[in-house]
Amino acid sequence: MVEFALMIPVLFLVLLAIMQLGYLYGRQLDLKSATRDGARRASVSMDRTDPVLLTRRGVLDSLALTKDTDVSITVTPAPPWNHGDRVTVQTTTPHAFNIMGIAVWSGQLRAESEIRVE
């Protein structure tokens, strides 16, 4: 019983860390997927009035685990785009790795996707 009582807090902390890492990994995958969706939208939007706005909207519409206000989106180069040009979409969002309310690590999650304009 004593050994169990001593080990249960450690096991609980390890379990919380694993859960937090899983959430972090899920947010990273969500950000990468949304960045790819935005790049796909950019590849077919060259003749639209504001292709950068459509690209940003594509990224924000695809996010599931991140608030829209937390995401920074950069689209390069600036329009006008021509057939065959490469467009790069970069996204960043802040993230903090917390265990029981204590910030162990904080930083930025980043994703980048490059696509050819059709």
MOPAC internal coordinates of N, CA, C and O (Angstrom, degrees):
PM7 1SCF
backbone

  N    0.0000 0     0.00 0     0.00 0    0    0    0
  C    1.4469 1     0.00 0     0.00 0    1    0    0
  C    1.5337 1   111.06 1     0.00 0    2    1    0
  O    1.2310 1   120.61 1   140.20 1    3    2    1
  N    1.3180 1   116.44 1   -39.80 1    3    2    1
  C    1.4602 1   119.93 1  -178.70 1    5    3    2
  C    1.5244 1   110.19 1   -65.87 1    6    5    3
  O    1.2310 1   120.46 1   137.17 1    7    6    5
  N    1.3286 1   116.73 1   -42.83 1    7    6    5
  C    1.4609 1   119.90 1   179.09 1    9    7    6
  C    1.5254 1   110.83 1   -63.55 1   10    9    7
  O    1.2310 1   120.44 1   139.51 1   11   10    9
  N    1.3232 1   116.77 1   -40.49 1   11   10    9
  C    1.4503 1   120.57 1   177.71 1   13   11   10
  C    1.5262 1   110.50 1   -63.50 1   14   13   11
  O    1.2310 1   119.99 1   136.38 1   15   14   13
  N    1.3021 1   117.63 1   -43.62 1   15   14   13
  C    1.4628 1   122.24 1   179.81 1   17   15   14
  C    1.5290 1   111.29 1   -63.75 1   18   17   15
  O    1.2310 1   120.14 1   147.84 1   19   18   17
  N    1.3169 1   117.34 1   -32.16 1   19   18   17
  C    1.4604 1   120.09 1   178.50 1   21   19   18
  C    1.5306 1   112.21 1   -78.47 1   22   21   19
  O    1.2310 1   120.33 1   148.73 1   23   22   21
  N    1.3298 1   116.98 1   -31.27 1   23   22   21
  C    1.4640 1   120.77 1  -175.69 1   25   23   22
  C    1.5303 1   113.89 1   -88.02 1   26   25   23
  O    1.2310 1   119.33 1   155.47 1   27   26   25
  N    1.3243 1   118.88 1   -24.53 1   27   26   25
  C    1.4561 1   120.22 1  -174.68 1   29   27   26
  C    1.5336 1   112.60 1   -62.18 1   30   29   27
  O    1.2310 1   117.73 1   141.55 1   31   30   29
  N    1.3302 1   121.93 1   -38.45 1   31   30   29
  C    1.4734 1   119.27 1   176.75 1   33   31   30
  C    1.5294 1   112.32 1   -64.68 1   34   33   31
  O    1.2310 1   120.04 1   142.75 1   35   34   33
  N    1.3242 1   117.54 1   -37.25 1   35   34   33
  C    1.4590 1   121.00 1   178.67 1   37   35   34
  C    1.5232 1   110.23 1   -66.29 1   38   37   35
  O    1.2310 1   120.20 1   134.83 1   39   38   37
  N    1.3145 1   117.22 1   -45.17 1   39   38   37
  C    1.4579 1   121.12 1   177.93 1   41   39   38
  C    1.5240 1   111.50 1   -62.97 1   42   41   39
  O    1.2310 1   120.51 1   141.92 1   43   42   41
  N    1.3132 1   116.62 1   -38.08 1   43   42   41
  C    1.4545 1   121.25 1   178.25 1   45   43   42
  C    1.5395 1   110.61 1   -64.04 1   46   45   43
  O    1.2310 1   120.07 1   137.55 1   47   46   45
  N    1.3260 1   117.46 1   -42.45 1   47   46   45
  C    1.4643 1   121.08 1   177.85 1   49   47   46
  C    1.5273 1   111.46 1   -65.37 1   50   49   47
  O    1.2310 1   119.95 1   140.39 1   51   50   49
  N    1.3234 1   117.70 1   -39.61 1   51   50   49
  C    1.4646 1   121.26 1   177.39 1   53   51   50
  C    1.5217 1   110.07 1   -64.12 1   54   53   51
  O    1.2310 1   120.03 1   138.05 1   55   54   53
  N    1.3153 1   117.55 1   -41.95 1   55   54   53
  C    1.4641 1   121.73 1   178.04 1   57   55   54
  C    1.5303 1   110.96 1   -62.22 1   58   57   55
  O    1.2310 1   120.06 1   135.82 1   59   58   57
  N    1.3172 1   117.49 1   -44.18 1   59   58   57
  C    1.4635 1   120.80 1   177.67 1   61   59   58
  C    1.5299 1   111.58 1   -63.45 1   62   61   59
  O    1.2310 1   120.26 1   140.82 1   63   62   61
  N    1.3209 1   117.11 1   -39.18 1   63   62   61
  C    1.4646 1   120.68 1   178.59 1   65   63   62
  C    1.5232 1   110.64 1   -64.80 1   66   65   63
  O    1.2310 1   120.04 1   138.61 1   67   66   65
  N    1.3230 1   117.53 1   -41.39 1   67   66   65
  C    1.4669 1   120.82 1   178.49 1   69   67   66
  C    1.5207 1   110.50 1   -63.91 1   70   69   67
  O    1.2310 1   120.16 1   138.04 1   71   70   69
  N    1.3177 1   117.30 1   -41.96 1   71   70   69
  C    1.4663 1   120.73 1   178.19 1   73   71   70
  C    1.5254 1   111.26 1   -63.12 1   74   73   71
  O    1.2310 1   120.38 1   137.98 1   75   74   73
  N    1.3170 1   116.89 1   -42.02 1   75   74   73
  C    1.4587 1   121.02 1  -179.55 1   77   75   74
  C    1.5280 1   110.83 1   -67.48 1   78   77   75
  O    1.2310 1   120.08 1   141.88 1   79   78   77
  N    1.3231 1   117.46 1   -38.12 1   79   78   77
  C    1.4643 1   120.48 1   176.19 1   81   79   78
  C    1.5250 1   111.24 1   -64.86 1   82   81   79
  O    1.2310 1   120.43 1   141.27 1   83   82   81
  N    1.3179 1   116.78 1   -38.73 1   83   82   81
  C    1.4570 1   120.59 1   176.40 1   85   83   82
  C    1.5141 1   111.79 1   -62.42 1   86   85   83
  O    1.2310 1   120.32 1   137.91 1   87   86   85
  N    1.3191 1   116.99 1   -42.09 1   87   86   85
  C    1.4627 1   121.10 1   177.51 1   89   87   86
  C    1.5335 1   110.63 1   -64.86 1   90   89   87
  O    1.2310 1   120.18 1   137.91 1   91   90   89
  N    1.3174 1   117.27 1   -42.09 1   91   90   89
  C    1.4611 1   121.72 1   177.60 1   93   91   90
  C    1.5240 1   110.75 1   -61.00 1   94   93   91
  O    1.2310 1   120.30 1   135.92 1   95   94   93
  N    1.3194 1   117.03 1   -44.08 1   95   94   93
  C    1.4659 1   121.75 1   179.11 1   97   95   94
  C    1.5309 1   110.19 1   -64.32 1   98   97   95
  O    1.2310 1   120.11 1   139.22 1   99   98   97
  N    1.3154 1   117.40 1   -40.78 1   99   98   97
  C    1.4604 1   121.20 1   177.51 1  101   99   98
  C    1.5172 1   112.21 1   -62.85 1  102  101   99
  O    1.2310 1   120.16 1   138.23 1  103  102  101
  N    1.3195 1   117.29 1   -41.77 1  103  102  101
  C    1.4712 1   120.63 1   177.39 1  105  103  102
  C    1.5239 1   111.04 1   -64.77 1  106  105  103
  O    1.2310 1   120.32 1   141.70 1  107  106  105
  N    1.3362 1   117.00 1   -38.30 1  107  106  105
  C    1.4602 1   119.86 1   178.69 1  109  107  106
  C    1.5239 1   110.87 1   -64.65 1  110  109  107
  O    1.2310 1   120.39 1   135.76 1  111  110  109
  N    1.3291 1   116.86 1   -44.24 1  111  110  109
  C    1.4667 1   120.63 1   177.16 1  113  111  110
  C    1.5248 1   111.57 1   -62.92 1  114  113  111
  O    1.2310 1   120.51 1   139.54 1  115  114  113
  N    1.3280 1   116.64 1   -40.46 1  115  114  113
  C    1.4618 1   121.59 1   178.36 1  117  115  114
  C    1.5258 1   110.33 1   -62.16 1  118  117  115
  O    1.2310 1   120.30 1   137.31 1  119  118  117
  N    1.3198 1   117.04 1   -42.69 1  119  118  117
  C    1.4618 1   121.36 1   179.92 1  121  119  118
  C    1.5260 1   110.95 1   -66.30 1  122  121  119
  O    1.2310 1   120.02 1   138.02 1  123  122  121
  N    1.3249 1   117.56 1   -41.98 1  123  122  121
  C    1.4718 1   120.63 1   178.25 1  125  123  122
  C    1.5221 1   111.36 1   -63.82 1  126  125  123
  O    1.2310 1   120.38 1   136.60 1  127  126  125
  N    1.3121 1   116.89 1   -43.40 1  127  126  125
  C    1.4604 1   120.97 1   179.72 1  129  127  126
  C    1.5252 1   111.26 1   -64.09 1  130  129  127
  O    1.2310 1   120.16 1   136.75 1  131  130  129
  N    1.3145 1   117.31 1   -43.25 1  131  130  129
  C    1.4661 1   121.08 1   179.11 1  133  131  130
  C    1.5283 1   110.95 1   -64.84 1  134  133  131
  O    1.2310 1   120.34 1   143.15 1  135  134  133
  N    1.3258 1   116.95 1   -36.85 1  135  134  133
  C    1.4625 1   120.73 1   178.27 1  137  135  134
  C    1.5229 1   110.42 1   -65.48 1  138  137  135
  O    1.2310 1   120.15 1   138.37 1  139  138  137
  N    1.3192 1   117.31 1   -41.63 1  139  138  137
  C    1.4691 1   120.60 1   176.32 1  141  139  138
  C    1.5275 1   111.18 1   -63.30 1  142  141  139
  O    1.2310 1   120.14 1   138.66 1  143  142  141
  N    1.3347 1   117.34 1   -41.34 1  143  142  141
  C    1.4640 1   120.41 1   178.39 1  145  143  142
  C    1.5253 1   111.25 1   -62.89 1  146  145  143
  O    1.2310 1   120.39 1   139.07 1  147  146  145
  N    1.3258 1   116.86 1   -40.93 1  147  146  145
  C    1.4587 1   120.19 1   176.62 1  149  147  146
  C    1.5138 1   112.09 1   -64.22 1  150  149  147
  O    1.2310 1   120.26 1   140.59 1  151  150  149
  N    1.3246 1   117.11 1   -39.41 1  151  150  149
  C    1.4682 1   120.82 1   178.73 1  153  151  150
  C    1.5284 1   110.44 1   -66.20 1  154  153  151
  O    1.2310 1   120.48 1   140.64 1  155  154  153
  N    1.3315 1   116.68 1   -39.36 1  155  154  153
  C    1.4685 1   119.16 1   176.66 1  157  155  154
  C    1.5190 1   110.97 1   -61.86 1  158  157  155
  O    1.2310 1   120.74 1   139.17 1  159  158  157
  N    1.3261 1   116.19 1   -40.83 1  159  158  157
  C    1.4629 1   119.08 1   178.47 1  161  159  158
  C    1.5292 1   110.54 1   -65.96 1  162  161  159
  O    1.2310 1   120.02 1   144.10 1  163  162  161
  N    1.3173 1   117.56 1   -35.90 1  163  162  161
  C    1.4699 1   120.47 1   178.23 1  165  163  162
  C    1.5213 1   110.91 1   -65.54 1  166  165  163
  O    1.2310 1   120.42 1   144.88 1  167  166  165
  N    1.3257 1   116.81 1   -35.12 1  167  166  165
  C    1.4667 1   119.79 1  -175.76 1  169  167  166
  C    1.5194 1   113.06 1   -66.24 1  170  169  167
  O    1.2310 1   119.71 1   158.75 1  171  170  169
  N    1.3068 1   118.16 1   -21.25 1  171  170  169
  C    1.4691 1   120.95 1  -178.93 1  173  171  170
  C    1.5249 1   112.53 1  -113.87 1  174  173  171
  O    1.2310 1   119.83 1  -168.08 1  175  174  173
  N    1.3311 1   117.93 1    11.92 1  175  174  173
  C    1.4685 1   121.36 1  -174.51 1  177  175  174
  C    1.5197 1   113.81 1  -113.50 1  178  177  175
  O    1.2310 1   119.51 1  -161.88 1  179  178  177
  N    1.3301 1   118.55 1    18.12 1  179  178  177
  C    1.4636 1   119.10 1  -172.39 1  181  179  178
  C    1.5262 1   112.81 1   -65.42 1  182  181  179
  O    1.2310 1   119.44 1   150.84 1  183  182  181
  N    1.3233 1   118.67 1   -29.16 1  183  182  181
  C    1.4619 1   120.02 1  -177.41 1  185  183  182
  C    1.5302 1   112.60 1   -96.94 1  186  185  183
  O    1.2310 1   119.78 1  -168.97 1  187  186  185
  N    1.3201 1   118.02 1    11.03 1  187  186  185
  C    1.4602 1   122.04 1   177.26 1  189  187  186
  C    1.5206 1   110.21 1   -83.48 1  190  189  187
  O    1.2310 1   120.86 1   -15.49 1  191  190  189
  N    1.3181 1   115.96 1   164.51 1  191  190  189
  C    1.4614 1   121.29 1  -177.98 1  193  191  190
  C    1.5298 1   111.91 1   -63.05 1  194  193  191
  O    1.2310 1   120.21 1   132.89 1  195  194  193
  N    1.3309 1   117.20 1   -47.11 1  195  194  193
  C    1.4638 1   121.30 1  -179.37 1  197  195  194
  C    1.5355 1   109.51 1  -133.65 1  198  197  195
  O    1.2310 1   120.09 1   -96.95 1  199  198  197
  N    1.3306 1   117.43 1    83.05 1  199  198  197
  C    1.4699 1   119.49 1  -176.78 1  201  199  198
  C    1.5299 1   113.73 1   -65.98 1  202  201  199
  O    1.2310 1   119.83 1   151.42 1  203  202  201
  N    1.3299 1   117.93 1   -28.58 1  203  202  201
  C    1.4651 1   120.08 1   179.62 1  205  203  202
  C    1.5310 1   109.87 1   -67.63 1  206  205  203
  O    1.2310 1   120.18 1   138.73 1  207  206  205
  N    1.3271 1   117.26 1   -41.27 1  207  206  205
  C    1.4568 1   121.16 1   177.93 1  209  207  206
  C    1.5339 1   110.33 1   -62.78 1  210  209  207
  O    1.2310 1   120.17 1   138.35 1  211  210  209
  N    1.3244 1   117.28 1   -41.65 1  211  210  209
  C    1.4650 1   120.84 1   177.30 1  213  211  210
  C    1.5281 1   111.17 1   -64.03 1  214  213  211
  O    1.2310 1   120.54 1   142.38 1  215  214  213
  N    1.3286 1   116.57 1   -37.62 1  215  214  213
  C    1.4643 1   120.83 1   178.16 1  217  215  214
  C    1.5297 1   110.22 1   -64.99 1  218  217  215
  O    1.2310 1   120.56 1   132.88 1  219  218  217
  N    1.3173 1   116.53 1   -47.12 1  219  218  217
  C    1.4692 1   120.41 1   179.00 1  221  219  218
  C    1.5211 1   111.06 1   -61.63 1  222  221  219
  O    1.2310 1   120.54 1   138.23 1  223  222  221
  N    1.3203 1   116.58 1   -41.77 1  223  222  221
  C    1.4635 1   120.82 1   179.00 1  225  223  222
  C    1.5338 1   109.87 1   -63.28 1  226  225  223
  O    1.2310 1   120.13 1   143.19 1  227  226  225
  N    1.3367 1   117.37 1   -36.81 1  227  226  225
  C    1.4552 1   120.93 1   176.97 1  229  227  226
  C    1.5160 1   112.30 1   -62.86 1  230  229  227
  O    1.2310 1   120.56 1   139.69 1  231  230  229
  N    1.3318 1   116.54 1   -40.31 1  231  230  229
  C    1.4703 1   120.65 1   177.58 1  233  231  230
  C    1.5231 1   110.03 1   -65.22 1  234  233  231
  O    1.2310 1   120.59 1   129.76 1  235  234  233
  N    1.3244 1   116.48 1   -50.24 1  235  234  233
  C    1.4618 1   120.50 1  -175.78 1  237  235  234
  C    1.5226 1   112.39 1   -65.68 1  238  237  235
  O    1.2310 1   120.17 1   145.34 1  239  238  237
  N    1.3332 1   117.29 1   -34.66 1  239  238  237
  C    1.4675 1   120.25 1   178.52 1  241  239  238
  C    1.5161 1   112.00 1   -67.14 1  242  241  239
  O    1.2310 1   120.02 1   153.35 1  243  242  241
  N    1.3224 1   117.57 1   -26.65 1  243  242  241
  C    1.4702 1   121.57 1  -176.21 1  245  243  242
  C    1.5210 1   113.82 1   -88.73 1  246  245  243
  O    1.2310 1   119.76 1   166.09 1  247  246  245
  N    1.3197 1   118.07 1   -13.91 1  247  246  245
  C    1.4653 1   120.12 1  -178.23 1  249  247  246
  C    1.5229 1   111.01 1   -72.78 1  250  249  247
  O    1.2310 1   120.83 1   -43.56 1  251  250  249
  N    1.3289 1   116.01 1   136.44 1  251  250  249
  C    1.4562 1   120.59 1   178.79 1  253  251  250
  C    1.5308 1   111.96 1  -119.10 1  254  253  251
  O    1.2310 1   119.66 1   146.76 1  255  254  253
  N    1.3217 1   118.26 1   -33.24 1  255  254  253
  C    1.4618 1   121.77 1  -174.25 1  257  255  254
  C    1.5257 1   113.99 1  -106.04 1  258  257  255
  O    1.2310 1   119.88 1  -179.18 1  259  258  257
  N    1.3088 1   117.84 1     0.82 1  259  258  257
  C    1.4590 1   121.61 1  -175.54 1  261  259  258
  C    1.5180 1   109.59 1  -127.66 1  262  261  259
  O    1.2310 1   120.66 1   -41.83 1  263  262  261
  N    1.3321 1   116.35 1   138.17 1  263  262  261
  C    1.4619 1   120.01 1   176.49 1  265  263  262
  C    1.5222 1   109.63 1   -69.63 1  266  265  263
  O    1.2310 1   120.84 1   -38.21 1  267  266  265
  N    1.3310 1   115.99 1   141.79 1  267  266  265
  C    1.4618 1   121.13 1  -179.10 1  269  267  266
  C    1.5236 1   112.28 1   -59.35 1  270  269  267
  O    1.2310 1   120.10 1   145.67 1  271  270  269
  N    1.3251 1   117.41 1   -34.33 1  271  270  269
  C    1.4650 1   120.60 1  -176.34 1  273  271  270
  C    1.5246 1   112.57 1   -72.53 1  274  273  271
  O    1.2310 1   119.79 1   163.50 1  275  274  273
  N    1.3292 1   118.01 1   -16.50 1  275  274  273
  C    1.4647 1   121.45 1  -178.52 1  277  275  274
  C    1.5235 1   113.71 1   -88.62 1  278  277  275
  O    1.2310 1   120.03 1   170.79 1  279  278  277
  N    1.3324 1   117.55 1    -9.21 1  279  278  277
  C    1.4607 1   121.05 1  -171.88 1  281  279  278
  C    1.5243 1   110.46 1   -98.38 1  282  281  279
  O    1.2310 1   121.12 1   -48.26 1  283  282  281
  N    1.3205 1   115.46 1   131.74 1  283  282  281
  C    1.4588 1   122.53 1   173.59 1  285  283  282
  C    1.5290 1   107.82 1  -104.37 1  286  285  283
  O    1.2310 1   120.48 1   -53.43 1  287  286  285
  N    1.3348 1   116.69 1   126.57 1  287  286  285
  C    1.4662 1   121.80 1  -175.50 1  289  287  286
  C    1.5177 1   109.16 1  -120.77 1  290  289  287
  O    1.2310 1   120.66 1   -49.65 1  291  290  289
  N    1.3375 1   116.35 1   130.35 1  291  290  289
  C    1.4572 1   122.36 1   177.56 1  293  291  290
  C    1.5222 1   108.46 1  -124.66 1  294  293  291
  O    1.2310 1   120.99 1   -50.16 1  295  294  293
  N    1.3393 1   115.71 1   129.84 1  295  294  293
  C    1.4620 1   121.59 1   178.18 1  297  295  294
  C    1.5202 1   107.38 1  -118.84 1  298  297  295
  O    1.2310 1   120.17 1   -58.01 1  299  298  297
  N    1.3350 1   117.29 1   121.99 1  299  298  297
  C    1.4638 1   121.92 1   179.31 1  301  299  298
  C    1.5195 1   109.31 1  -131.38 1  302  301  299
  O    1.2310 1   118.72 1   -31.37 1  303  302  301
  N    1.2780 1   120.04 1   148.63 1  303  302  301
  C    1.4568 1   128.88 1    -7.91 1  305  303  302
  C    1.5251 1   110.49 1   -75.83 1  306  305  303
  O    1.2310 1   121.17 1    -8.26 1  307  306  305
  N    1.3137 1   115.37 1   171.74 1  307  306  305
  C    1.4637 1   120.12 1   178.37 1  309  307  306
  C    1.5263 1   109.77 1   -70.79 1  310  309  307
  O    1.2310 1   120.07 1   -32.55 1  311  310  309
  N    1.3439 1   117.48 1   147.45 1  311  310  309
  C    1.4682 1   119.46 1   177.26 1  313  311  310
  C    1.5256 1   110.30 1   -64.99 1  314  313  311
  O    1.2310 1   118.28 1   -20.09 1  315  314  313
  N    1.2876 1   120.88 1   159.91 1  315  314  313
  C    1.4558 1   127.92 1    12.93 1  317  315  314
  C    1.5253 1   111.43 1   -82.94 1  318  317  315
  O    1.2310 1   121.91 1   -34.26 1  319  318  317
  N    1.3309 1   113.95 1   145.74 1  319  318  317
  C    1.4535 1   121.77 1   178.20 1  321  319  318
  C    1.5183 1   109.17 1  -105.37 1  322  321  319
  O    1.2310 1   121.08 1   -29.29 1  323  322  321
  N    1.3140 1   115.53 1   150.71 1  323  322  321
  C    1.4616 1   121.84 1   177.09 1  325  323  322
  C    1.5172 1   109.18 1  -115.53 1  326  325  323
  O    1.2310 1   120.47 1   -17.72 1  327  326  325
  N    1.3214 1   116.71 1   162.28 1  327  326  325
  C    1.4552 1   120.48 1   176.92 1  329  327  326
  C    1.5260 1   109.80 1   -57.13 1  330  329  327
  O    1.2310 1   120.73 1   -47.87 1  331  330  329
  N    1.3138 1   116.21 1   132.13 1  331  330  329
  C    1.4526 1   121.22 1   178.61 1  333  331  330
  C    1.5221 1   114.53 1    92.83 1  334  333  331
  O    1.2310 1   119.71 1   166.54 1  335  334  333
  N    1.3366 1   118.16 1   -13.46 1  335  334  333
  C    1.4641 1   120.32 1   176.77 1  337  335  334
  C    1.5254 1   110.00 1   -65.48 1  338  337  335
  O    1.2310 1   121.09 1   -26.20 1  339  338  337
  N    1.3179 1   115.52 1   153.80 1  339  338  337
  C    1.4568 1   120.47 1   176.15 1  341  339  338
  C    1.5208 1   108.95 1  -102.35 1  342  341  339
  O    1.2310 1   121.04 1   -51.10 1  343  342  341
  N    1.3297 1   115.61 1   128.90 1  343  342  341
  C    1.4589 1   122.49 1   177.84 1  345  343  342
  C    1.5203 1   107.90 1  -111.41 1  346  345  343
  O    1.2310 1   120.73 1   -46.84 1  347  346  345
  N    1.3289 1   116.21 1   133.16 1  347  346  345
  C    1.4550 1   121.93 1   179.52 1  349  347  346
  C    1.5210 1   109.28 1  -113.40 1  350  349  347
  O    1.2310 1   120.86 1   -49.68 1  351  350  349
  N    1.3241 1   115.96 1   130.32 1  351  350  349
  C    1.4589 1   122.59 1   176.31 1  353  351  350
  C    1.5233 1   107.27 1  -114.13 1  354  353  351
  O    1.2310 1   120.81 1   -55.83 1  355  354  353
  N    1.3419 1   116.05 1   124.17 1  355  354  353
  C    1.4612 1   121.80 1   179.56 1  357  355  354
  C    1.5229 1   108.44 1  -120.88 1  358  357  355
  O    1.2310 1   120.75 1   -43.57 1  359  358  357
  N    1.3307 1   116.17 1   136.43 1  359  358  357
  C    1.4583 1   120.86 1   177.59 1  361  359  358
  C    1.5211 1   109.50 1  -129.73 1  362  361  359
  O    1.2310 1   121.08 1   -33.88 1  363  362  361
  N    1.3137 1   115.55 1   146.12 1  363  362  361
  C    1.4589 1   121.90 1   174.44 1  365  363  362
  C    1.5207 1   108.51 1  -139.35 1  366  365  363
  O    1.2310 1   121.03 1   -30.26 1  367  366  365
  N    1.3141 1   115.63 1   149.74 1  367  366  365
  C    1.4571 1   122.07 1   175.07 1  369  367  366
  C    1.5225 1   108.74 1  -150.11 1  370  369  367
  O    1.2310 1   119.93 1   -36.62 1  371  370  369
  N    1.3151 1   117.74 1   143.38 1  371  370  369
  C    1.4706 1   119.18 1   179.28 1  373  371  370
  C    1.5245 1   111.11 1   -74.30 1  374  373  371
  O    1.2310 1   121.44 1   -29.88 1  375  374  373
  N    1.3248 1   114.86 1   150.12 1  375  374  373
  C    1.4597 1   120.13 1   177.01 1  377  375  374
  C    1.5203 1   109.38 1  -147.41 1  378  377  375
  O    1.2310 1   120.86 1   -38.24 1  379  378  377
  N    1.3221 1   115.96 1   141.76 1  379  378  377
  C    1.4605 1   121.49 1   175.80 1  381  379  378
  C    1.5217 1   108.53 1  -123.22 1  382  381  379
  O    1.2310 1   120.46 1   -47.15 1  383  382  381
  N    1.3092 1   116.72 1   132.85 1  383  382  381
  C    1.4692 1   123.24 1   177.70 1  385  383  382
  C    1.5190 1   106.64 1   -93.44 1  386  385  383
  O    1.2310 1   120.39 1   -73.76 1  387  386  385
  N    1.3268 1   116.86 1   106.24 1  387  386  385
  C    1.4624 1   122.30 1  -176.37 1  389  387  386
  C    1.5197 1   110.43 1  -112.02 1  390  389  387
  O    1.2310 1   121.28 1   -40.90 1  391  390  389
  N    1.3148 1   115.15 1   139.10 1  391  390  389
  C    1.4623 1   121.25 1   170.95 1  393  391  390
  C    1.5257 1   106.78 1  -125.27 1  394  393  391
  O    1.2310 1   121.00 1   -64.74 1  395  394  393
  N    1.3061 1   115.70 1   115.26 1  395  394  393
  C    1.4622 1   123.39 1  -177.80 1  397  395  394
  C    1.5278 1   111.66 1    54.33 1  398  397  395
  O    1.2310 1   120.81 1  -138.44 1  399  398  397
  N    1.3106 1   116.06 1    41.56 1  399  398  397
  C    1.4590 1   121.24 1   176.28 1  401  399  398
  C    1.5139 1   115.28 1    82.19 1  402  401  399
  O    1.2310 1   119.81 1  -179.93 1  403  402  401
  N    1.3064 1   117.98 1     0.07 1  403  402  401
  C    1.4695 1   121.70 1   179.79 1  405  403  402
  C    1.5266 1   107.99 1  -103.32 1  406  405  403
  O    1.2310 1   120.99 1   -56.62 1  407  406  405
  N    1.3283 1   115.71 1   123.38 1  407  406  405
  C    1.4686 1   120.53 1  -179.51 1  409  407  406
  C    1.5225 1   109.28 1   -73.98 1  410  409  407
  O    1.2310 1   120.79 1   -67.52 1  411  410  409
  N    1.3234 1   116.10 1   112.48 1  411  410  409
  C    1.4610 1   121.88 1   179.10 1  413  411  410
  C    1.5204 1   109.76 1   -88.22 1  414  413  411
  O    1.2310 1   120.35 1   142.13 1  415  414  413
  N    1.3226 1   116.95 1   -37.87 1  415  414  413
  C    1.4611 1   122.95 1  -178.83 1  417  415  414
  C    1.5145 1   108.56 1  -149.69 1  418  417  415
  O    1.2310 1   120.44 1   -37.62 1  419  418  417
  N    1.3113 1   116.76 1   142.38 1  419  418  417
  C    1.4621 1   120.43 1   172.77 1  421  419  418
  C    1.5186 1   107.46 1  -140.63 1  422  421  419
  O    1.2310 1   121.53 1   -29.26 1  423  422  421
  N    1.3005 1   114.68 1   150.74 1  423  422  421
  C    1.4492 1   119.27 1  -178.06 1  425  423  422
  C    1.5118 1   110.52 1   179.52 1  426  425  423
  O    1.2310 1   120.78 1    23.85 1  427  426  425
  N    1.3108 1   116.11 1  -156.15 1  427  426  425
  C    1.4551 1   122.60 1  -177.67 1  429  427  426
  C    1.5256 1   109.96 1  -117.02 1  430  429  427
  O    1.2310 1   120.80 1   -43.84 1  431  430  429
  N    1.3149 1   116.08 1   136.16 1  431  430  429
  C    1.4567 1   121.29 1   167.65 1  433  431  430
  C    1.5174 1   106.73 1   -91.66 1  434  433  431
  O    1.2310 1   120.16 1   -46.26 1  435  434  433
  N    1.3213 1   117.29 1   133.74 1  435  434  433
  C    1.4634 1   121.54 1  -176.47 1  437  435  434
  C    1.5146 1   110.24 1  -128.15 1  438  437  435
  O    1.2310 1   121.62 1   -32.95 1  439  438  437
  N    1.3264 1   114.51 1   147.05 1  439  438  437
  C    1.4621 1   120.26 1   173.65 1  441  439  438
  C    1.5234 1   108.17 1  -145.40 1  442  441  439
  O    1.2310 1   120.83 1   -31.62 1  443  442  441
  N    1.3241 1   116.01 1   148.38 1  443  442  441
  C    1.4649 1   121.15 1  -179.48 1  445  443  442
  C    1.5257 1   108.48 1  -143.01 1  446  445  443
  O    1.2310 1   121.69 1   -39.38 1  447  446  445
  N    1.3158 1   114.36 1   140.62 1  447  446  445
  C    1.4607 1   120.02 1   177.42 1  449  447  446
  C    1.5245 1   108.70 1  -141.45 1  450  449  447
  O    1.2310 1   121.38 1   -45.49 1  451  450  449
  N    1.3215 1   114.97 1   134.51 1  451  450  449
  C    1.4599 1   120.98 1   179.67 1  453  451  450
  C    1.5245 1   108.51 1  -119.49 1  454  453  451
  O    1.2310 1   120.86 1   -43.59 1  455  454  453
  N    1.3309 1   115.96 1   136.41 1  455  454  453
  C    1.4597 1   119.87 1  -177.26 1  457  455  454
  C    1.5321 1   109.29 1  -143.54 1  458  457  455
  O    1.2310 1   121.04 1   -25.20 1  459  458  457
  N    1.3139 1   115.61 1   154.80 1  459  458  457
  C    1.4659 1   122.36 1   179.59 1  461  459  458
  C    1.5238 1   108.80 1   -91.03 1  462  461  459
  O    1.2310 1   120.45 1   -44.36 1  463  462  461
  N    1.3302 1   116.75 1   135.64 1  463  462  461
  C    1.4601 1   122.06 1   179.87 1  465  463  462
  C    1.5099 1   109.60 1   -74.31 1  466  465  463
  O    1.2310 1   120.62 1   -48.66 1  467  466  465
  N    1.3192 1   116.41 1   131.34 1  467  466  465
  C    1.4699 1   122.15 1  -179.89 1  469  467  466
  C    1.5075 1   110.82 1   -93.45 1  470  469  467
  O    1.2310 1   120.10 1   180.00 1  471  470  469

